[in-house]
Amino acid sequence: MTYSKAIAELEGIVAKMQSDECDIDSLAAYTSRALELLKFCKEKLHTTDEEVKKCLEALDSRS
């Protein structure tokens, strides 16, 4: 899974949850999947942030 795909799926879940077609039985499943996707996105952002910091530190050490 990529960050972009996770965000797209999250957007789809939000749209479904906001629609009149969302019933209470689906709400728990949507919420659970959204939490999984949010966790993935948070981890991906954290990992990417750490990688960027390492790259910047490497550049600074070469100066």
All heavy atoms as TSV, in Angstrom:
chain	resi	resn	atom	element	x	y	z
A	1	MET	N	N	0.849	-1.180	0.000
A	1	MET	CA	C	0.000	0.000	0.000
A	1	MET	C	C	0.889	1.236	0.000
A	1	MET	O	O	1.903	1.274	0.664
A	1	MET	CB	C	-0.909	-0.029	1.226
A	1	MET	CG	C	-1.507	1.298	1.549
A	1	MET	SD	S	-3.277	1.543	1.697
A	1	MET	CE	C	-4.083	0.064	1.349
A	2	THR	N	N	0.468	2.215	-0.741
A	2	THR	CA	C	1.181	3.490	-0.753
A	2	THR	C	C	0.385	4.515	0.055
A	2	THR	O	O	-0.809	4.325	0.326
A	2	THR	CB	C	1.347	4.021	-2.187
A	2	THR	OG1	O	0.047	4.320	-2.712
A	2	THR	CG2	C	2.074	3.035	-3.076
A	3	TYR	N	N	1.060	5.593	0.410
A	3	TYR	CA	C	0.408	6.674	1.141
A	3	TYR	C	C	-0.759	7.232	0.328
A	3	TYR	O	O	-1.848	7.436	0.858
A	3	TYR	CB	C	1.438	7.768	1.447
A	3	TYR	CG	C	0.877	8.911	2.251
A	3	TYR	CD1	C	0.796	8.830	3.629
A	3	TYR	CD2	C	0.433	10.065	1.618
A	3	TYR	CE1	C	0.273	9.878	4.377
A	3	TYR	CE2	C	-0.088	11.120	2.358
A	3	TYR	CZ	C	-0.160	11.017	3.738
A	3	TYR	OH	O	-0.676	12.051	4.469
A	4	SER	N	N	-0.545	7.429	-0.957
A	4	SER	CA	C	-1.591	7.984	-1.828
A	4	SER	C	C	-2.817	7.085	-1.890
A	4	SER	O	O	-3.958	7.561	-1.857
A	4	SER	CB	C	-1.055	8.201	-3.244
A	4	SER	OG	O	-0.033	9.155	-3.229
A	5	LYS	N	N	-2.594	5.775	-1.973
A	5	LYS	CA	C	-3.724	4.842	-2.009
A	5	LYS	C	C	-4.466	4.842	-0.679
A	5	LYS	O	O	-5.700	4.750	-0.654
A	5	LYS	CB	C	-3.240	3.436	-2.354
A	5	LYS	CG	C	-2.838	3.274	-3.803
A	5	LYS	CD	C	-2.407	1.861	-4.101
A	5	LYS	CE	C	-1.978	1.747	-5.560
A	5	LYS	NZ	N	-1.506	0.399	-5.878
A	6	ALA	N	N	-3.730	4.932	0.422
A	6	ALA	CA	C	-4.368	4.965	1.737
A	6	ALA	C	C	-5.233	6.211	1.886
A	6	ALA	O	O	-6.367	6.139	2.373
A	6	ALA	CB	C	-3.317	4.901	2.841
A	7	ILE	N	N	-4.712	7.348	1.453
A	7	ILE	CA	C	-5.477	8.598	1.529
A	7	ILE	C	C	-6.731	8.513	0.650
A	7	ILE	O	O	-7.814	8.929	1.060
A	7	ILE	CB	C	-4.604	9.808	1.133
A	7	ILE	CG1	C	-3.518	10.055	2.188
A	7	ILE	CG2	C	-5.449	11.053	0.913
A	7	ILE	CD1	C	-4.037	10.478	3.543
A	8	ALA	N	N	-6.577	7.966	-0.538
A	8	ALA	CA	C	-7.729	7.828	-1.439
A	8	ALA	C	C	-8.796	6.932	-0.819
A	8	ALA	O	O	-9.998	7.233	-0.887
A	8	ALA	CB	C	-7.284	7.277	-2.784
A	9	GLU	N	N	-8.365	5.837	-0.196
A	9	GLU	CA	C	-9.331	4.947	0.449
A	9	GLU	C	C	-10.002	5.645	1.630
A	9	GLU	O	O	-11.211	5.520	1.838
A	9	GLU	CB	C	-8.654	3.658	0.912
A	9	GLU	CG	C	-9.642	2.635	1.417
A	9	GLU	CD	C	-9.034	1.291	1.766
A	9	GLU	OE1	O	-7.897	1.000	1.344
A	9	GLU	OE2	O	-9.706	0.535	2.495
A	10	LEU	N	N	-9.224	6.404	2.396
A	10	LEU	CA	C	-9.797	7.170	3.507
A	10	LEU	C	C	-10.850	8.161	3.017
A	10	LEU	O	O	-11.923	8.296	3.617
A	10	LEU	CB	C	-8.701	7.931	4.255
A	10	LEU	CG	C	-7.991	7.183	5.361
A	10	LEU	CD1	C	-6.746	7.941	5.804
A	10	LEU	CD2	C	-8.911	6.943	6.536
A	11	GLU	N	N	-10.542	8.847	1.932
A	11	GLU	CA	C	-11.500	9.792	1.366
A	11	GLU	C	C	-12.787	9.079	0.942
A	11	GLU	O	O	-13.885	9.604	1.131
A	11	GLU	CB	C	-10.879	10.540	0.189
A	11	GLU	CG	C	-9.807	11.526	0.618
A	11	GLU	CD	C	-9.032	12.131	-0.539
A	11	GLU	OE1	O	-9.131	11.624	-1.682
A	11	GLU	OE2	O	-8.323	13.121	-0.298
A	12	GLY	N	N	-12.632	7.879	0.387
A	12	GLY	CA	C	-13.801	7.098	-0.004
A	12	GLY	C	C	-14.632	6.687	1.204
A	12	GLY	O	O	-15.867	6.724	1.164
A	13	ILE	N	N	-13.959	6.305	2.274
A	13	ILE	CA	C	-14.665	5.924	3.495
A	13	ILE	C	C	-15.422	7.115	4.073
A	13	ILE	O	O	-16.581	6.988	4.466
A	13	ILE	CB	C	-13.681	5.339	4.527
A	13	ILE	CG1	C	-13.193	3.971	4.058
A	13	ILE	CG2	C	-14.331	5.235	5.905
A	13	ILE	CD1	C	-12.055	3.397	4.878
A	14	VAL	N	N	-14.786	8.261	4.099
A	14	VAL	CA	C	-15.446	9.467	4.616
A	14	VAL	C	C	-16.689	9.776	3.786
A	14	VAL	O	O	-17.758	10.081	4.331
A	14	VAL	CB	C	-14.475	10.668	4.650
A	14	VAL	CG1	C	-15.216	11.960	4.928
A	14	VAL	CG2	C	-13.386	10.435	5.694
A	15	ALA	N	N	-16.562	9.671	2.483
A	15	ALA	CA	C	-17.710	9.945	1.607
A	15	ALA	C	C	-18.850	8.964	1.895
A	15	ALA	O	O	-20.017	9.363	1.963
A	15	ALA	CB	C	-17.293	9.866	0.143
A	16	LYS	N	N	-18.515	7.688	2.070
A	16	LYS	CA	C	-19.540	6.690	2.375
A	16	LYS	C	C	-20.199	6.983	3.716
A	16	LYS	O	O	-21.418	6.855	3.859
A	16	LYS	CB	C	-18.939	5.291	2.399
A	16	LYS	CG	C	-18.558	4.763	1.043
A	16	LYS	CD	C	-17.880	3.415	1.167
A	16	LYS	CE	C	-17.349	2.936	-0.164
A	16	LYS	NZ	N	-16.578	1.689	-0.040
A	17	MET	N	N	-19.386	7.356	4.707
A	17	MET	CA	C	-19.923	7.628	6.041
A	17	MET	C	C	-20.829	8.856	6.041
A	17	MET	O	O	-21.749	8.952	6.849
A	17	MET	CB	C	-18.780	7.790	7.047
A	17	MET	CG	C	-18.035	6.495	7.315
A	17	MET	SD	S	-16.579	6.708	8.342
A	17	MET	CE	C	-17.346	6.750	9.963
A	18	GLN	N	N	-20.575	9.790	5.141
A	18	GLN	CA	C	-21.382	11.006	5.076
A	18	GLN	C	C	-22.625	10.844	4.214
A	18	GLN	O	O	-23.507	11.697	4.249
A	18	GLN	CB	C	-20.529	12.168	4.545
A	18	GLN	CG	C	-19.460	12.601	5.511
A	18	GLN	CD	C	-18.547	13.679	4.930
A	18	GLN	OE1	O	-18.407	13.823	3.723
A	18	GLN	NE2	N	-17.919	14.442	5.817
A	19	SER	N	N	-22.696	9.757	3.487
A	19	SER	CA	C	-23.842	9.562	2.592
A	19	SER	C	C	-25.045	9.040	3.370
A	19	SER	O	O	-24.927	8.506	4.475
A	19	SER	CB	C	-23.487	8.578	1.476
A	19	SER	OG	O	-23.501	7.252	1.963
A	20	ASP	N	N	-26.177	9.192	2.758
A	20	ASP	CA	C	-27.419	8.693	3.351
A	20	ASP	C	C	-27.482	7.166	3.334
A	20	ASP	O	O	-28.294	6.567	4.036
A	20	ASP	CB	C	-28.628	9.245	2.601
A	20	ASP	CG	C	-28.768	10.751	2.780
A	20	ASP	OD1	O	-28.283	11.277	3.805
A	20	ASP	OD2	O	-29.360	11.398	1.896
A	21	GLU	N	N	-26.621	6.552	2.552
A	21	GLU	CA	C	-26.627	5.097	2.416
A	21	GLU	C	C	-25.878	4.393	3.550
A	21	GLU	O	O	-25.952	3.173	3.666
A	21	GLU	CB	C	-26.026	4.695	1.070
A	21	GLU	CG	C	-26.826	5.202	-0.113
A	21	GLU	CD	C	-26.147	4.908	-1.437
A	21	GLU	OE1	O	-25.220	4.091	-1.485
A	21	GLU	OE2	O	-26.554	5.520	-2.440
A	22	CYS	N	N	-25.158	5.113	4.367
A	22	CYS	CA	C	-24.385	4.512	5.452
A	22	CYS	C	C	-25.313	4.095	6.584
A	22	CYS	O	O	-25.992	4.922	7.179
A	22	CYS	CB	C	-23.334	5.496	5.967
A	22	CYS	SG	S	-22.277	4.789	7.259
A	23	ASP	N	N	-25.320	2.807	6.862
A	23	ASP	CA	C	-26.144	2.330	7.968
A	23	ASP	C	C	-25.261	2.026	9.178
A	23	ASP	O	O	-24.044	1.961	9.083
A	23	ASP	CB	C	-26.973	1.111	7.564
A	23	ASP	CG	C	-26.123	-0.063	7.108
A	23	ASP	OD1	O	-24.906	-0.084	7.393
A	23	ASP	OD2	O	-26.682	-0.973	6.471
A	24	ILE	N	N	-25.875	1.822	10.292
A	24	ILE	CA	C	-25.153	1.619	11.544
A	24	ILE	C	C	-24.303	0.350	11.501
A	24	ILE	O	O	-23.238	0.289	12.124
A	24	ILE	CB	C	-26.134	1.604	12.751
A	24	ILE	CG1	C	-25.384	1.755	14.065
A	24	ILE	CG2	C	-26.980	0.356	12.760
A	24	ILE	CD1	C	-24.815	3.121	14.286
A	25	ASP	N	N	-24.740	-0.656	10.751
A	25	ASP	CA	C	-23.981	-1.899	10.650
A	25	ASP	C	C	-22.665	-1.697	9.906
A	25	ASP	O	O	-21.664	-2.330	10.222
A	25	ASP	CB	C	-24.808	-2.983	9.956
A	25	ASP	CG	C	-26.059	-3.336	10.750
A	25	ASP	OD1	O	-25.960	-3.428	11.991
A	25	ASP	OD2	O	-27.116	-3.512	10.121
A	26	SER	N	N	-22.658	-0.816	8.941
A	26	SER	CA	C	-21.440	-0.535	8.173
A	26	SER	C	C	-20.522	0.432	8.900
A	26	SER	O	O	-19.307	0.434	8.668
A	26	SER	CB	C	-21.800	0.053	6.813
A	26	SER	OG	O	-22.622	-0.822	6.093
A	27	LEU	N	N	-21.066	1.239	9.761
A	27	LEU	CA	C	-20.298	2.281	10.428
A	27	LEU	C	C	-19.108	1.725	11.206
A	27	LEU	O	O	-18.009	2.260	11.138
A	27	LEU	CB	C	-21.211	3.093	11.348
A	27	LEU	CG	C	-20.617	4.351	11.965
A	27	LEU	CD1	C	-20.134	5.321	10.895
A	27	LEU	CD2	C	-21.638	5.016	12.871
A	28	ALA	N	N	-19.302	0.646	11.935
A	28	ALA	CA	C	-18.205	0.051	12.712
A	28	ALA	C	C	-17.087	-0.439	11.796
A	28	ALA	O	O	-15.906	-0.231	12.085
A	28	ALA	CB	C	-18.726	-1.083	13.581
A	29	ALA	N	N	-17.443	-1.061	10.703
A	29	ALA	CA	C	-16.435	-1.561	9.760
A	29	ALA	C	C	-15.679	-0.408	9.111
A	29	ALA	O	O	-14.447	-0.465	8.970
A	29	ALA	CB	C	-17.092	-2.428	8.691
A	30	TYR	N	N	-16.397	0.631	8.721
A	30	TYR	CA	C	-15.755	1.807	8.122
A	30	TYR	C	C	-14.793	2.460	9.118
A	30	TYR	O	O	-13.676	2.834	8.778
A	30	TYR	CB	C	-16.782	2.838	7.668
A	30	TYR	CG	C	-17.617	2.446	6.475
A	30	TYR	CD1	C	-18.922	2.909	6.357
A	30	TYR	CD2	C	-17.122	1.639	5.465
A	30	TYR	CE1	C	-19.704	2.572	5.260
A	30	TYR	CE2	C	-17.898	1.295	4.379
A	30	TYR	CZ	C	-19.183	1.758	4.274
A	30	TYR	OH	O	-19.960	1.426	3.186
A	31	THR	N	N	-15.244	2.582	10.354
A	31	THR	CA	C	-14.419	3.209	11.381
A	31	THR	C	C	-13.153	2.397	11.641
A	31	THR	O	O	-12.058	2.945	11.738
A	31	THR	CB	C	-15.217	3.380	12.689
A	31	THR	OG1	O	-16.372	4.170	12.411
A	31	THR	CG2	C	-14.404	4.061	13.755
A	32	SER	N	N	-13.300	1.096	11.722
A	32	SER	CA	C	-12.153	0.219	11.956
A	32	SER	C	C	-11.132	0.334	10.820
A	32	SER	O	O	-9.930	0.463	11.062
A	32	SER	CB	C	-12.631	-1.224	12.088
A	32	SER	OG	O	-11.552	-2.085	12.269
A	33	ARG	N	N	-11.610	0.288	9.592
A	33	ARG	CA	C	-10.700	0.393	8.431
A	33	ARG	C	C	-10.045	1.770	8.392
A	33	ARG	O	O	-8.845	1.886	8.097
A	33	ARG	CB	C	-11.463	0.124	7.133
A	33	ARG	CG	C	-10.605	0.189	5.899
A	33	ARG	CD	C	-9.493	-0.837	5.914
A	33	ARG	NE	N	-8.703	-0.736	4.690
A	33	ARG	CZ	C	-7.445	-1.103	4.590
A	33	ARG	NH1	N	-6.815	-1.637	5.628
A	33	ARG	NH2	N	-6.799	-0.968	3.457
A	34	ALA	N	N	-10.806	2.807	8.690
A	34	ALA	CA	C	-10.245	4.158	8.695
A	34	ALA	C	C	-9.123	4.270	9.725
A	34	ALA	O	O	-8.085	4.880	9.450
A	34	ALA	CB	C	-11.332	5.184	8.977
A	35	LEU	N	N	-9.299	3.666	10.889
A	35	LEU	CA	C	-8.249	3.705	11.907
A	35	LEU	C	C	-6.997	2.983	11.439
A	35	LEU	O	O	-5.877	3.442	11.685
A	35	LEU	CB	C	-8.762	3.109	13.221
A	35	LEU	CG	C	-9.763	3.972	13.970
A	35	LEU	CD1	C	-10.322	3.217	15.169
A	35	LEU	CD2	C	-9.139	5.285	14.408
A	36	GLU	N	N	-7.158	1.855	10.762
A	36	GLU	CA	C	-6.008	1.133	10.207
A	36	GLU	C	C	-5.259	2.011	9.206
A	36	GLU	O	O	-4.024	2.076	9.216
A	36	GLU	CB	C	-6.463	-0.147	9.505
A	36	GLU	CG	C	-6.975	-1.218	10.418
A	36	GLU	CD	C	-7.553	-2.398	9.640
A	36	GLU	OE1	O	-7.368	-2.495	8.411
A	36	GLU	OE2	O	-8.216	-3.234	10.284
A	37	LEU	N	N	-6.012	2.654	8.335
A	37	LEU	CA	C	-5.399	3.508	7.321
A	37	LEU	C	C	-4.715	4.722	7.938
A	37	LEU	O	O	-3.620	5.104	7.507
A	37	LEU	CB	C	-6.450	3.953	6.299
A	37	LEU	CG	C	-7.008	2.835	5.420
A	37	LEU	CD1	C	-8.264	3.295	4.703
A	37	LEU	CD2	C	-5.960	2.351	4.434
A	38	LEU	N	N	-5.335	5.312	8.945
A	38	LEU	CA	C	-4.725	6.458	9.629
A	38	LEU	C	C	-3.417	6.063	10.310
A	38	LEU	O	O	-2.439	6.803	10.273
A	38	LEU	CB	C	-5.695	7.059	10.637
A	38	LEU	CG	C	-6.858	7.838	10.035
A	38	LEU	CD1	C	-7.895	8.135	11.109
A	38	LEU	CD2	C	-6.362	9.118	9.378
A	39	LYS	N	N	-3.405	4.886	10.921
A	39	LYS	CA	C	-2.174	4.394	11.554
A	39	LYS	C	C	-1.074	4.212	10.514
A	39	LYS	O	O	0.063	4.615	10.720
A	39	LYS	CB	C	-2.447	3.080	12.273
A	39	LYS	CG	C	-1.253	2.524	12.987
A	39	LYS	CD	C	-1.574	1.219	13.710
A	39	LYS	CE	C	-0.310	0.665	14.338
A	39	LYS	NZ	N	-0.538	-0.649	14.959
A	40	PHE	N	N	-1.433	3.618	9.376
A	40	PHE	CA	C	-0.461	3.428	8.298
A	40	PHE	C	C	0.102	4.767	7.826
A	40	PHE	O	O	1.313	4.930	7.672
A	40	PHE	CB	C	-1.108	2.694	7.114
A	40	PHE	CG	C	-0.250	2.685	5.889
A	40	PHE	CD1	C	0.781	1.775	5.748
A	40	PHE	CD2	C	-0.451	3.614	4.871
A	40	PHE	CE1	C	1.592	1.786	4.620
A	40	PHE	CE2	C	0.351	3.635	3.743
A	40	PHE	CZ	C	1.374	2.714	3.622
A	41	CYS	N	N	-0.800	5.742	7.608
A	41	CYS	CA	C	-0.369	7.053	7.123
A	41	CYS	C	C	0.534	7.748	8.137
A	41	CYS	O	O	1.543	8.350	7.765
A	41	CYS	CB	C	-1.579	7.932	6.807
A	41	CYS	SG	S	-2.481	7.394	5.337
A	42	LYS	N	N	0.185	7.662	9.399
A	42	LYS	CA	C	0.996	8.279	10.446
A	42	LYS	C	C	2.399	7.667	10.473
A	42	LYS	O	O	3.400	8.386	10.537
A	42	LYS	CB	C	0.318	8.102	11.808
A	42	LYS	CG	C	1.072	8.728	12.945
A	42	LYS	CD	C	0.343	8.522	14.259
A	42	LYS	CE	C	1.171	9.064	15.422
A	42	LYS	NZ	N	0.496	8.842	16.707
A	43	GLU	N	N	2.470	6.351	10.403
A	43	GLU	CA	C	3.769	5.671	10.392
A	43	GLU	C	C	4.575	6.049	9.153
A	43	GLU	O	O	5.788	6.263	9.233
A	43	GLU	CB	C	3.576	4.166	10.473
A	43	GLU	CG	C	3.073	3.706	11.825
A	43	GLU	CD	C	2.704	2.233	11.860
A	43	GLU	OE1	O	2.860	1.527	10.837
A	43	GLU	OE2	O	2.250	1.780	12.925
A	44	LYS	N	N	3.909	6.113	8.017
A	44	LYS	CA	C	4.589	6.471	6.761
A	44	LYS	C	C	5.139	7.891	6.825
A	44	LYS	O	O	6.276	8.140	6.432
A	44	LYS	CB	C	3.608	6.332	5.588
A	44	LYS	CG	C	4.220	6.563	4.246
A	44	LYS	CD	C	5.153	5.448	3.868
A	44	LYS	CE	C	5.585	5.599	2.421
A	44	LYS	NZ	N	6.646	4.669	2.065
A	45	LEU	N	N	4.347	8.817	7.363
A	45	LEU	CA	C	4.815	10.198	7.505
A	45	LEU	C	C	5.998	10.280	8.467
A	45	LEU	O	O	6.967	11.000	8.209
A	45	LEU	CB	C	3.681	11.099	7.979
A	45	LEU	CG	C	2.606	11.405	6.953
A	45	LEU	CD1	C	1.436	12.112	7.627
A	45	LEU	CD2	C	3.156	12.242	5.817
A	46	HIS	N	N	5.919	9.537	9.558
A	46	HIS	CA	C	7.017	9.545	10.536
A	46	HIS	C	C	8.295	8.984	9.917
A	46	HIS	O	O	9.376	9.572	10.069
A	46	HIS	CB	C	6.624	8.733	11.774
A	46	HIS	CG	C	7.704	8.645	12.796
A	46	HIS	ND1	N	8.050	9.711	13.598
A	46	HIS	CD2	C	8.544	7.630	13.129
A	46	HIS	CE1	C	9.044	9.346	14.388
A	46	HIS	NE2	N	9.356	8.094	14.120
A	47	THR	N	N	8.179	7.872	9.217
A	47	THR	CA	C	9.338	7.254	8.570
A	47	THR	C	C	9.947	8.192	7.532
A	47	THR	O	O	11.170	8.350	7.469
A	47	THR	CB	C	8.930	5.931	7.897
A	47	THR	OG1	O	8.402	5.055	8.895
A	47	THR	CG2	C	10.107	5.269	7.212
A	48	THR	N	N	9.109	8.804	6.736
A	48	THR	CA	C	9.593	9.726	5.711
A	48	THR	C	C	10.274	10.931	6.338
A	48	THR	O	O	11.335	11.367	5.870
A	48	THR	CB	C	8.430	10.180	4.806
A	48	THR	OG1	O	7.836	9.017	4.210
A	48	THR	CG2	C	8.899	11.126	3.724
A	49	ASP	N	N	9.708	11.447	7.419
A	49	ASP	CA	C	10.309	12.569	8.136
A	49	ASP	C	C	11.703	12.202	8.640
A	49	ASP	O	O	12.648	12.986	8.495
A	49	ASP	CB	C	9.410	12.987	9.299
A	49	ASP	CG	C	9.942	14.202	10.036
A	49	ASP	OD1	O	10.210	15.229	9.375
A	49	ASP	OD2	O	10.088	14.125	11.271
A	50	GLU	N	N	11.848	11.010	9.203
A	50	GLU	CA	C	13.153	10.565	9.697
A	50	GLU	C	C	14.164	10.426	8.555
A	50	GLU	O	O	15.334	10.792	8.706
A	50	GLU	CB	C	13.011	9.235	10.452
A	50	GLU	CG	C	12.255	9.346	11.753
A	50	GLU	CD	C	12.915	10.274	12.749
A	50	GLU	OE1	O	14.141	10.193	12.924
A	50	GLU	OE2	O	12.198	11.100	13.350
A	51	GLU	N	N	13.727	9.900	7.425
A	51	GLU	CA	C	14.613	9.743	6.279
A	51	GLU	C	C	15.083	11.105	5.757
A	51	GLU	O	O	16.254	11.278	5.420
A	51	GLU	CB	C	13.915	8.964	5.166
A	51	GLU	CG	C	13.705	7.509	5.499
A	51	GLU	CD	C	12.861	6.769	4.471
A	51	GLU	OE1	O	12.464	7.366	3.440
A	51	GLU	OE2	O	12.587	5.584	4.715
A	52	VAL	N	N	14.171	12.067	5.693
A	52	VAL	CA	C	14.527	13.411	5.231
A	52	VAL	C	C	15.519	14.051	6.200
A	52	VAL	O	O	16.509	14.666	5.781
A	52	VAL	CB	C	13.265	14.293	5.061
A	52	VAL	CG1	C	13.624	15.752	4.854
A	52	VAL	CG2	C	12.418	13.777	3.897
A	53	LYS	N	N	15.279	13.889	7.501
A	53	LYS	CA	C	16.205	14.438	8.499
A	53	LYS	C	C	17.599	13.841	8.343
A	53	LYS	O	O	18.598	14.556	8.433
A	53	LYS	CB	C	15.687	14.183	9.910
A	53	LYS	CG	C	14.536	15.078	10.297
A	53	LYS	CD	C	14.035	14.753	11.701
A	53	LYS	CE	C	12.842	15.599	12.069
A	53	LYS	NZ	N	12.293	15.236	13.385
A	54	LYS	N	N	17.682	12.537	8.103
A	54	LYS	CA	C	18.982	11.879	7.905
A	54	LYS	C	C	19.679	12.434	6.669
A	54	LYS	O	O	20.888	12.672	6.684
A	54	LYS	CB	C	18.810	10.368	7.787
A	54	LYS	CG	C	18.506	9.695	9.094
A	54	LYS	CD	C	18.322	8.202	8.900
A	54	LYS	CE	C	17.848	7.554	10.187
A	54	LYS	NZ	N	17.611	6.109	10.018
A	55	CYS	N	N	18.931	12.648	5.609
A	55	CYS	CA	C	19.511	13.197	4.382
A	55	CYS	C	C	20.046	14.605	4.632
A	55	CYS	O	O	21.151	14.954	4.190
A	55	CYS	CB	C	18.488	13.224	3.261
A	55	CYS	SG	S	18.039	11.609	2.627
A	56	LEU	N	N	19.280	15.426	5.354
A	56	LEU	CA	C	19.707	16.785	5.644
A	56	LEU	C	C	20.945	16.797	6.553
A	56	LEU	O	O	21.848	17.597	6.352
A	56	LEU	CB	C	18.572	17.583	6.267
A	56	LEU	CG	C	17.395	17.869	5.342
A	56	LEU	CD1	C	16.256	18.529	6.118
A	56	LEU	CD2	C	17.806	18.716	4.158
A	57	GLU	N	N	20.973	15.878	7.516
A	57	GLU	CA	C	22.143	15.775	8.383
A	57	GLU	C	C	23.378	15.362	7.592
A	57	GLU	O	O	24.470	15.870	7.838
A	57	GLU	CB	C	21.883	14.777	9.516
A	57	GLU	CG	C	20.910	15.293	10.551
A	57	GLU	CD	C	20.512	14.216	11.561
A	57	GLU	OE1	O	21.030	13.092	11.503
A	57	GLU	OE2	O	19.650	14.528	12.406
A	58	ALA	N	N	23.187	14.454	6.642
A	58	ALA	CA	C	24.310	14.022	5.799
A	58	ALA	C	C	24.826	15.192	4.957
A	58	ALA	O	O	26.039	15.344	4.776
A	58	ALA	CB	C	23.883	12.871	4.906
A	59	LEU	N	N	23.925	16.001	4.468
A	59	LEU	CA	C	24.340	17.176	3.693
A	59	LEU	C	C	25.101	18.169	4.559
A	59	LEU	O	O	26.097	18.738	4.140
A	59	LEU	CB	C	23.118	17.872	3.076
A	59	LEU	CG	C	22.512	17.201	1.853
A	59	LEU	CD1	C	21.235	17.919	1.454
A	59	LEU	CD2	C	23.492	17.196	0.697
A	60	ASP	N	N	24.603	18.381	5.774
A	60	ASP	CA	C	25.262	19.314	6.687
A	60	ASP	C	C	26.648	18.842	7.097
A	60	ASP	O	O	27.561	19.627	7.236
A	60	ASP	CB	C	24.413	19.519	7.955
A	60	ASP	CG	C	23.194	20.388	7.707
A	60	ASP	OD1	O	23.147	21.064	6.656
A	60	ASP	OD2	O	22.270	20.359	8.546
A	61	SER	N	N	26.810	17.534	7.249
A	61	SER	CA	C	28.109	16.997	7.674
A	61	SER	C	C	29.146	17.077	6.543
A	61	SER	O	O	30.345	17.080	6.808
A	61	SER	CB	C	27.971	15.566	8.157
A	61	SER	OG	O	27.629	14.706	7.094
A	62	ARG	N	N	28.706	17.174	5.321
A	62	ARG	CA	C	29.625	17.287	4.183
A	62	ARG	C	C	30.104	18.724	3.981
A	62	ARG	O	O	31.044	18.971	3.268
A	62	ARG	CB	C	28.954	16.800	2.906
A	62	ARG	CG	C	28.694	15.322	2.936
A	62	ARG	CD	C	28.055	14.870	1.657
A	62	ARG	NE	N	27.728	13.439	1.752
A	62	ARG	CZ	C	27.074	12.791	0.840
A	62	ARG	NH1	N	26.648	13.401	-0.254
A	62	ARG	NH2	N	26.814	11.516	0.984
A	63	SER	N	N	29.429	19.660	4.604
A	63	SER	CA	C	29.780	21.065	4.408
A	63	SER	C	C	30.964	21.463	5.230
A	63	SER	O	O	31.343	21.004	6.201
A	63	SER	CB	C	28.597	21.962	4.795
A	63	SER	OG	O	27.503	21.670	3.972
